[in-house]
Amino acid sequence: MQNELSQTELQDAWPLLLSSDRLEGFKLLAQAEADDFFLSLKARDQAELLLVFPEGERRLWMRLLAPDDAADVIQEAPPAEHAGLLALLDDTTRTEVAALLSYAEDEAGGLMNPRYARVRPEMSINEAISYLRRQARERLETIYYVYVLDAQQHLLGVVSFRELFAAPGEKKVQEIMHSEVVTVAEQMDQEAVSQLFAKHDLIALPVVDAAGRMKGIVTVDDIVDVVQEEATEDIHKIGGMEALDGPYLQIDFAHMVKKRAGWLSALFLGEMLTATAMGYYEHEIERAVVLALFIPLIISSGGNSGSQASTLVIRAMALGEVRLRDWWRVIRREIFAGFALGAILGTIGLTRILLWPTRAQVYGEHYALVALTVAASLVGTVLFGTIAGSMLPFILRRLGFDPASASAPFVATLVDVSGLIIYFTVASVILRGIIL
């Protein structure tokens, strides 16, 4: 290690360093840079760094954190360390953090910061500004909006700083506040909170309890992290595996294999049904070996169409564009889309076989009927794939599971078996008595 290290250099090297090396690098930063660097870390990294600090230094760094950030760090630490980390905080912050820890991690209450700018409705503008100055010096880390509360902490309205400073000093706060406020229930899921931010384009949202008492604020920077976590989790599930609990390079190898092996084994067992289905049609394959040439084409097309449909519906659900009640609208669209897509692929397959220079030698004298079989099978398989892929997320959501579990590999495995059945059923209808 060098005697001096910049914040940028440490950030670049951070993912590759062991805990002991991270501590050594961190100690080489200047004090001002060390503060900024520590605050820029993810809660998981802050917790790991805190736990390798000497006992005497932990208190200083723990007290640098805002209450919501301190709660995140404690949640990321091993359970045995929770009480010790909580004890490092001052009395006021400890009470605030303990209250935050009573909420689930993915609820609005678990994301909120209990420190926010507040004023009373009967205050004059000059009194409110003076009061806000004291709050900013004493306890506020960030100030976005000023919330107007009564003596029982009920949320009455909100006012922006621009409106507050532009108003005449003798006016009352209640004269310029906006009483229609977008609020978040303390138990609201973090994904629903992110959708409210996207819908209303706000920097912060107030969190209230069932009685309308204000508990804190959720800020947009917290939601950026939430959106990234939710998107990462969905992408992992769509890829056919359990979501990882941390950055790829920092996940223990055995833990990563465990996360991937479960789904992979389930998909492997599912694909065994494909082999069973092919065994059922082995006599047809023996009589018309040419049919075997198109099995990968048929089942992959159905799987791909199903994967497309499931991905579109899962993402639409995540964005709030599609709800359970919209299933009939979705299936109607996907029936037409599946038929159109199947017709396109069927036409391509039909044309390819009919125009192939050595078609008679490769596909036999009845190549035209083989081409028709492939085309009709593609229409049926792609249609079934789109319907299955689009409806599976709805079924999972209705049963209380995460729709993202309707992963592309899972849908493809499901459609593989049905694709074989459709293919050989169509073949038996068109080619019966000719080559079957």
Backbone torsions as a table, in degrees:
resi	resn	phi	psi	omega
1	MET	NA	146.4	176.8
2	GLN	-77.3	163.9	176.8
3	ASN	-72.4	-25.2	177.4
4	GLU	-127.2	144.5	-178.4
5	LEU	-141.2	134.0	178.8
6	SER	-88.4	159.9	179.2
7	GLN	-60.9	-40.0	-179.3
8	THR	-64.4	-43.0	179.6
9	GLU	-62.3	-41.9	-179.8
10	LEU	-68.3	-38.4	177.7
11	GLN	-61.4	-40.6	179.9
12	ASP	-65.8	-38.3	-175.6
13	ALA	-86.8	-16.7	-170.6
14	TRP	-51.1	-48.6	-176.9
15	PRO	-62.3	-21.9	-175.3
16	LEU	-95.1	-8.3	-173.6
17	LEU	-89.9	146.0	170.5
18	LEU	-75.2	165.9	-177.4
19	SER	-56.6	-43.4	-178.6
20	SER	-66.1	-38.2	178.5
21	ASP	-69.7	-34.2	178.3
22	ARG	-63.4	-44.1	179.3
23	LEU	-62.7	-42.6	179.6
24	GLU	-62.7	-43.8	178.3
25	GLY	-65.2	-40.6	-179.3
26	PHE	-61.8	-37.9	-178.3
27	LYS	-71.0	-15.4	178.9
28	LEU	-85.6	-6.7	178.8
29	LEU	-78.7	149.1	170.8
30	ALA	-64.3	156.1	-173.9
31	GLN	-57.6	-45.9	-178.7
32	ALA	-63.0	-42.0	179.0
33	GLU	-68.4	-36.2	-179.8
34	ALA	-62.7	-42.0	178.0
35	ASP	-60.3	-50.2	-178.8
36	ASP	-62.3	-41.8	-177.7
37	PHE	-65.1	-44.6	-179.6
38	PHE	-61.0	-43.6	-179.1
39	LEU	-69.5	-22.4	-179.2
40	SER	-83.5	-13.3	-177.5
41	LEU	-72.6	154.3	171.2
42	LYS	-67.0	156.3	-177.9
43	ALA	-57.5	-37.8	179.9
44	ARG	-61.4	-44.9	-179.6
45	ASP	-68.9	-37.0	177.0
46	GLN	-62.2	-41.7	179.9
47	ALA	-64.5	-44.7	-179.4
48	GLU	-63.4	-39.7	179.5
49	LEU	-68.1	-42.5	179.1
50	LEU	-58.4	-39.2	-175.2
51	LEU	-74.6	-13.7	174.6
52	VAL	-100.6	-3.7	173.6
53	PHE	-68.3	149.2	168.5
54	PRO	-60.2	151.3	-175.7
55	GLU	-50.8	-42.4	-175.2
56	GLY	-67.6	-24.0	-176.8
57	GLU	-89.9	-20.6	-175.8
58	ARG	-59.6	-40.6	-176.5
59	ARG	-59.0	-44.5	-178.4
60	LEU	-59.8	-46.2	-176.9
61	TRP	-74.5	-34.5	179.0
62	MET	-65.2	-37.3	-178.4
63	ARG	-78.3	-6.1	176.1
64	LEU	-77.2	-18.3	-173.8
65	LEU	-85.9	145.6	171.1
66	ALA	-69.2	158.5	-176.5
67	PRO	-54.1	-43.7	-179.4
68	ASP	-67.0	-36.3	177.6
69	ASP	-69.8	-38.3	177.4
70	ALA	-62.7	-40.0	177.8
71	ALA	-63.1	-40.9	178.6
72	ASP	-62.4	-41.9	-179.6
73	VAL	-63.7	-43.6	180.0
74	ILE	-63.4	-39.9	179.3
75	GLN	-65.7	-31.3	-179.5
76	GLU	-79.6	-19.8	-179.2
77	ALA	-77.6	159.1	175.0
78	PRO	-58.2	144.5	-177.9
79	PRO	-52.4	-33.9	-178.6
80	ALA	-65.7	-19.9	-177.8
81	GLU	-95.1	-8.3	-173.0
82	HIS	-58.5	-50.1	-176.2
83	ALA	-63.4	-39.7	-179.6
84	GLY	-65.5	-41.1	179.4
85	LEU	-68.8	-40.4	179.5
86	LEU	-62.9	-35.7	-178.3
87	ALA	-69.3	-17.4	-179.9
88	LEU	-73.9	-16.6	-175.2
89	LEU	-83.6	158.1	174.5
90	ASP	-70.7	166.0	-172.1
91	ASP	-58.2	-46.4	-177.7
92	THR	-63.1	-48.6	-178.7
93	THR	-66.1	-37.0	179.7
94	ARG	-61.1	-41.1	178.6
95	THR	-64.1	-43.2	179.6
96	GLU	-64.0	-44.2	-178.3
97	VAL	-67.1	-40.9	178.1
98	ALA	-59.3	-38.9	177.8
99	ALA	-65.6	-40.0	178.8
100	LEU	-65.8	-36.6	-178.2
101	LEU	-70.1	-14.0	178.2
102	SER	-76.3	-15.5	177.1
103	TYR	-89.0	156.5	172.9
104	ALA	-67.2	151.9	-175.4
105	GLU	-61.6	-31.4	-175.0
106	ASP	-100.4	18.2	176.1
107	GLU	-101.8	158.0	179.2
108	ALA	-57.1	-38.9	179.2
109	GLY	-61.6	-31.7	178.5
110	GLY	-78.3	-16.3	-179.5
111	LEU	-96.2	-21.1	-167.3
112	MET	-74.4	157.4	171.1
113	ASN	-103.5	122.7	-177.0
114	PRO	-76.6	-0.7	179.7
115	ARG	-105.7	120.1	-177.0
116	TYR	-152.2	163.2	-178.4
117	ALA	-79.0	128.7	-177.2
118	ARG	-139.4	147.5	176.1
119	VAL	-142.8	169.0	177.3
120	ARG	-98.2	149.7	-176.9
121	PRO	-65.4	-29.7	-176.4
122	GLU	-83.6	-4.0	178.6
123	MET	-68.9	147.5	170.7
124	SER	-77.4	165.3	-179.7
125	ILE	-61.1	-42.5	179.2
126	ASN	-62.9	-42.2	177.8
127	GLU	-63.6	-41.4	-178.8
128	ALA	-63.5	-43.6	-179.4
129	ILE	-64.3	-42.1	178.6
130	SER	-63.6	-41.9	179.1
131	TYR	-64.5	-39.1	179.4
132	LEU	-66.1	-36.1	177.2
133	ARG	-59.9	-42.7	179.3
134	ARG	-65.3	-41.3	178.8
135	GLN	-61.8	-42.6	-177.9
136	ALA	-63.8	-37.4	179.8
137	ARG	-72.0	-34.5	-170.6
138	GLU	-90.5	-41.3	-168.8
139	ARG	-148.4	-10.5	-174.7
140	LEU	-87.7	128.6	176.2
141	GLU	-89.8	-40.8	179.6
142	THR	-135.1	145.3	178.2
143	ILE	-129.3	114.8	179.2
144	TYR	-110.9	-59.9	178.7
145	TYR	-126.9	160.2	175.9
146	VAL	-104.9	125.0	-176.5
147	TYR	-101.4	136.7	-176.2
148	VAL	-100.2	118.4	-176.1
149	LEU	-123.6	151.8	173.0
150	ASP	-89.5	-173.3	-175.3
151	ALA	-65.6	-24.0	179.3
152	GLN	-94.6	11.0	177.8
153	GLN	70.6	19.4	173.7
154	HIS	-73.3	138.4	179.9
155	LEU	-78.7	119.4	-178.7
156	LEU	-102.7	-30.8	-176.8
157	GLY	-177.3	-176.6	179.8
158	VAL	-143.5	150.5	177.9
159	VAL	-141.3	141.8	179.1
160	SER	-84.4	160.5	179.3
161	PHE	-65.1	-35.7	179.7
162	ARG	-61.6	-45.1	179.3
163	GLU	-66.0	-38.0	-177.9
164	LEU	-65.6	-45.5	-177.4
165	PHE	-78.6	-20.5	180.0
166	ALA	-85.5	-16.4	-175.5
167	ALA	-79.6	150.8	175.6
168	PRO	-59.0	140.5	-173.9
169	GLY	-61.2	-27.8	-176.4
170	GLU	-85.6	-11.7	-180.0
171	LYS	-66.5	155.9	176.1
172	LYS	-89.2	150.3	178.9
173	VAL	-58.8	-40.1	-176.7
174	GLN	-64.9	-17.5	179.0
175	GLU	-78.5	-23.1	-176.5
176	ILE	-115.1	-5.3	-176.9
177	MET	-75.3	157.7	174.8
178	HIS	-99.7	118.7	-175.4
179	SER	-83.9	-18.3	177.0
180	GLU	-90.4	102.8	-173.3
181	VAL	-117.2	134.0	173.1
182	VAL	-77.4	120.3	-177.0
183	THR	-121.3	166.7	179.9
184	VAL	-124.9	130.9	175.1
185	ALA	-71.1	144.9	-173.8
186	GLU	-63.1	-24.9	179.1
187	GLN	-96.2	5.4	-177.9
188	MET	-64.0	137.7	179.8
189	ASP	-65.8	146.1	-175.4
190	GLN	-61.9	-29.4	179.1
191	GLU	-68.3	-40.3	176.9
192	ALA	-65.5	-36.0	177.4
193	VAL	-63.4	-43.0	179.8
194	SER	-62.2	-35.3	178.7
195	GLN	-67.7	-34.5	176.1
196	LEU	-65.7	-40.1	177.1
197	PHE	-61.2	-44.5	-179.0
198	ALA	-65.5	-37.4	-176.8
199	LYS	-71.4	-41.7	-172.8
200	HIS	-102.2	-7.2	175.8
201	ASP	55.0	51.3	-179.1
202	LEU	-107.1	161.6	178.5
203	ILE	-90.5	-29.2	179.8
204	ALA	-149.4	152.1	177.1
205	LEU	-128.6	136.0	178.3
206	PRO	-77.4	141.4	177.8
207	VAL	-104.3	128.1	-177.9
208	VAL	-126.1	156.0	175.6
209	ASP	-90.1	-174.9	-175.2
210	ALA	-62.5	-25.4	-179.3
211	ALA	-90.6	2.4	179.2
212	GLY	85.1	10.4	177.3
213	ARG	-81.9	135.7	-176.8
214	MET	-79.3	133.2	-177.1
215	LYS	-109.7	-25.0	-177.7
216	GLY	169.0	-168.8	178.1
217	ILE	-130.5	145.5	169.8
218	VAL	-104.5	126.4	-177.1
219	THR	-101.4	160.9	-174.1
220	VAL	-65.6	-29.8	179.5
221	ASP	-67.9	-31.5	174.1
222	ASP	-66.9	-38.5	-177.1
223	ILE	-71.5	-31.4	175.9
224	VAL	-58.3	-44.3	177.7
225	ASP	-64.1	-40.4	-179.6
226	VAL	-63.2	-46.1	-179.3
227	VAL	-60.5	-41.4	179.1
228	GLN	-64.3	-43.3	179.4
229	GLU	-64.2	-44.7	-178.8
230	GLU	-65.3	-42.1	179.6
231	ALA	-64.9	-41.0	178.4
232	THR	-63.0	-43.9	179.2
233	GLU	-61.5	-44.6	179.7
234	ASP	-64.6	-40.8	-179.5
235	ILE	-64.0	-41.8	177.5
236	HIS	-60.6	-44.5	-179.1
237	LYS	-67.8	-40.6	178.0
238	ILE	-62.6	-31.0	177.7
239	GLY	-75.8	-3.6	176.7
240	GLY	87.6	48.1	177.5
241	MET	-159.8	166.1	173.4
242	GLU	-73.3	148.9	-179.9
243	ALA	-67.7	136.5	176.4
244	LEU	-72.6	152.4	-176.6
245	ASP	-91.8	0.4	-177.5
246	GLY	-166.4	-175.6	179.7
247	PRO	-58.5	145.7	-174.6
248	TYR	-53.3	-48.1	-175.1
249	LEU	-74.3	-13.0	-177.9
250	GLN	-103.0	-4.3	178.9
251	ILE	-79.4	132.7	177.2
252	ASP	-57.9	138.6	-174.4
253	PHE	-57.5	-47.0	-179.0
254	ALA	-63.3	-37.3	179.0
255	HIS	-66.0	-40.4	-179.6
256	MET	-65.9	-42.2	178.1
257	VAL	-61.8	-41.4	178.5
258	LYS	-61.1	-42.1	-179.9
259	LYS	-63.1	-33.7	-175.5
260	ARG	-91.2	-28.9	-172.2
261	ALA	-69.4	-35.4	-177.2
262	GLY	-59.2	-56.6	179.9
263	TRP	-63.9	-40.2	-178.5
264	LEU	-62.1	-39.8	178.1
265	SER	-66.5	-41.4	178.5
266	ALA	-62.8	-41.6	178.6
267	LEU	-66.8	-36.7	177.9
268	PHE	-63.1	-44.5	177.7
269	LEU	-63.1	-36.9	176.9
270	GLY	-64.0	-40.7	179.6
271	GLU	-67.4	-21.0	175.7
272	MET	-61.6	-28.1	176.6
273	LEU	-64.4	-29.9	177.0
274	THR	-64.4	-43.7	177.6
275	ALA	-63.3	-38.3	177.9
276	THR	-63.1	-42.7	179.2
277	ALA	-64.5	-40.0	178.4
278	MET	-66.1	-35.8	176.3
279	GLY	-63.7	-34.9	179.5
280	TYR	-64.9	-32.4	-178.0
281	TYR	-102.1	20.1	-175.0
282	GLU	-62.3	-32.8	-179.8
283	HIS	-67.5	-38.8	176.7
284	GLU	-64.1	-39.3	179.9
285	ILE	-66.9	-37.0	178.4
286	GLU	-64.2	-40.3	-178.6
287	ARG	-75.8	-29.0	-179.3
288	ALA	-136.5	79.5	-177.0
289	VAL	-58.6	-27.1	-178.0
290	VAL	-58.9	-28.1	-179.8
291	LEU	-64.1	-31.3	-178.5
292	ALA	-65.4	-25.6	-178.5
293	LEU	-61.8	-28.1	-171.7
294	PHE	-103.4	1.4	-179.8
295	ILE	-59.7	-50.0	178.2
296	PRO	-58.7	-37.3	-179.8
297	LEU	-62.8	-46.1	-176.2
298	ILE	-66.8	-51.8	-173.1
299	ILE	-72.4	-31.4	178.6
300	SER	-71.0	-35.5	178.2
301	SER	-65.2	-42.8	177.4
302	GLY	-65.0	-42.0	179.0
303	GLY	-64.2	-41.7	179.9
304	ASN	-64.8	-41.2	-179.8
305	SER	-67.1	-38.4	177.7
306	GLY	-66.1	-39.5	178.8
307	SER	-64.3	-41.1	176.6
308	GLN	-58.5	-49.9	-175.9
309	ALA	-63.3	-44.3	-178.8
310	SER	-65.0	-39.6	179.9
311	THR	-63.9	-43.4	179.4
312	LEU	-61.8	-44.5	-176.8
313	VAL	-71.1	-40.6	179.1
314	ILE	-60.2	-44.7	-179.3
315	ARG	-68.0	-39.3	178.1
316	ALA	-63.1	-37.9	176.5
317	MET	-65.5	-43.1	-179.0
318	ALA	-62.1	-33.8	-179.1
319	LEU	-87.4	-2.5	-179.4
320	GLY	78.3	12.8	179.9
321	GLU	-78.2	-24.8	-177.3
322	VAL	-130.6	134.3	177.0
323	ARG	-120.9	173.1	-176.9
324	LEU	-55.7	-38.6	-177.0
325	ARG	-68.2	-10.9	-178.6
326	ASP	-90.4	8.4	-173.7
327	TRP	-58.8	-38.4	-177.2
328	TRP	-68.5	-38.3	177.1
329	ARG	-64.2	-39.1	-179.6
330	VAL	-67.6	-45.9	-177.1
331	ILE	-65.8	-34.1	176.6
332	ARG	-63.5	-44.5	178.5
333	ARG	-63.1	-43.1	-175.6
334	GLU	-72.6	-28.6	174.5
335	ILE	-62.4	-48.2	178.8
336	PHE	-66.5	-41.4	179.5
337	ALA	-64.5	-42.7	179.6
338	GLY	-63.0	-41.7	178.9
339	PHE	-65.6	-42.9	-179.8
340	ALA	-64.7	-45.7	-179.9
341	LEU	-65.5	-41.7	177.1
342	GLY	-61.9	-40.2	178.9
343	ALA	-64.4	-38.3	178.7
344	ILE	-64.0	-49.7	180.0
345	LEU	-66.0	-39.1	178.3
346	GLY	-61.4	-40.3	178.5
347	THR	-65.2	-41.2	177.9
348	ILE	-62.3	-46.3	179.9
349	GLY	-63.5	-43.8	178.7
350	LEU	-60.3	-47.1	-178.8
351	THR	-64.2	-40.7	-178.8
352	ARG	-61.3	-44.3	-178.9
353	ILE	-70.1	-44.8	-176.2
354	LEU	-67.2	-30.5	-176.2
355	LEU	-99.1	0.2	-179.4
356	TRP	-66.3	129.8	-174.6
357	PRO	-56.0	-39.6	-177.8
358	THR	-106.4	38.3	-174.4
359	ARG	-60.2	-40.7	-177.4
360	ALA	-67.7	-37.0	179.8
361	GLN	-73.4	-37.4	-176.2
362	VAL	-81.7	-45.0	-172.7
363	TYR	-105.5	-2.8	178.8
364	GLY	89.1	174.9	-175.8
365	GLU	-68.1	-21.3	179.9
366	HIS	-99.0	36.3	-176.2
367	TYR	-59.3	-31.2	-179.6
368	ALA	-64.8	-40.0	178.0
369	LEU	-70.7	-35.4	175.5
370	VAL	-62.2	-42.6	179.0
371	ALA	-62.3	-41.3	178.8
372	LEU	-65.5	-38.6	178.2
373	THR	-61.8	-46.4	180.0
374	VAL	-63.1	-44.4	-178.3
375	ALA	-62.9	-47.5	-179.6
376	ALA	-64.9	-37.5	179.2
377	SER	-66.1	-38.2	178.3
378	LEU	-63.3	-41.8	178.0
379	VAL	-60.0	-48.9	-178.0
380	GLY	-65.9	-42.0	-177.2
381	THR	-69.8	-43.9	179.3
382	VAL	-66.1	-39.1	177.3
383	LEU	-61.8	-47.1	178.8
384	PHE	-63.7	-39.8	-179.9
385	GLY	-60.8	-44.6	-179.4
386	THR	-67.2	-38.3	179.1
387	ILE	-66.9	-47.8	-179.7
388	ALA	-63.3	-45.0	-178.6
389	GLY	-64.1	-35.4	-178.4
390	SER	-81.2	-29.0	-177.2
391	MET	-88.5	-25.8	-177.9
392	LEU	-59.0	-43.0	176.5
393	PRO	-60.2	-35.8	177.8
394	PHE	-65.2	-42.3	-179.7
395	ILE	-63.4	-44.6	179.7
396	LEU	-64.3	-43.1	178.1
397	ARG	-61.9	-41.0	-179.8
398	ARG	-64.4	-32.9	179.9
399	LEU	-84.6	-2.2	177.5
400	GLY	91.7	11.2	178.6
401	PHE	-98.3	166.5	177.7
402	ASP	-73.0	122.6	179.3
403	PRO	-57.5	-26.5	180.0
404	ALA	-63.7	-15.6	177.0
405	SER	-68.6	-14.8	174.5
406	ALA	-78.2	62.1	-172.3
407	SER	-67.5	158.5	178.6
408	ALA	-57.3	-46.6	177.4
409	PRO	-61.0	-36.6	-179.9
410	PHE	-65.7	-44.9	178.4
411	VAL	-63.7	-42.6	-179.8
412	ALA	-61.4	-40.6	178.6
413	THR	-63.9	-42.0	178.8
414	LEU	-62.3	-42.7	-175.8
415	VAL	-76.8	-24.3	178.6
416	ASP	-56.0	-48.8	-177.9
417	VAL	-65.6	-47.7	-179.4
418	SER	-64.4	-33.9	178.4
419	GLY	-62.5	-40.9	177.5
420	LEU	-63.6	-43.5	179.7
421	ILE	-62.4	-44.8	178.5
422	ILE	-62.4	-44.4	-177.5
423	TYR	-59.7	-51.3	-176.1
424	PHE	-75.6	-25.0	174.0
425	THR	-68.0	-46.1	177.2
426	VAL	-61.9	-41.8	-179.6
427	ALA	-62.2	-41.0	-179.2
428	SER	-66.3	-29.9	178.6
429	VAL	-75.3	-46.4	-174.1
430	ILE	-80.8	-38.1	-171.9
431	LEU	-103.5	2.6	178.8
432	ARG	-61.2	129.1	179.4
433	GLY	83.7	-3.7	-180.0
434	ILE	-110.0	-62.7	174.1
435	ILE	-124.2	-0.9	176.0
436	LEU	-113.9	NA	NA
